[in-house]
Amino acid sequence: MPIKPEGSGTSSTIMSVLAELDQTQAELRNEFPGWRIWYVYRPGRITWAAQREPVLNTRSAEDLRSAIQRTLAGNDGNER
């Protein structure tokens, strides 16, 4: 079985594709701060997704409603 030179073949092609995807992801993150942006790579298919930050966790639906309203109003309740 012939040995392929390093940097050739399927694995280097995949690494090149992933590097390009990572670059695009970084560009999107810079363009849209406050968003969590990711992709899922499967051979022959790439799915992109985004989620607005911050992710809110509360103990009740009513607390979640209040947290969302504070976030939309620009006051997340966290003093810095």
Secondary structure, DSSP 8 states (H G I E B T S, - for coil): -----TT-SHHHHHHHHHHHHHHHHHHHHHHSTTEEEEEEEETTEEEEEEEES-----SSHHHHHHHHHHHHTT--S---
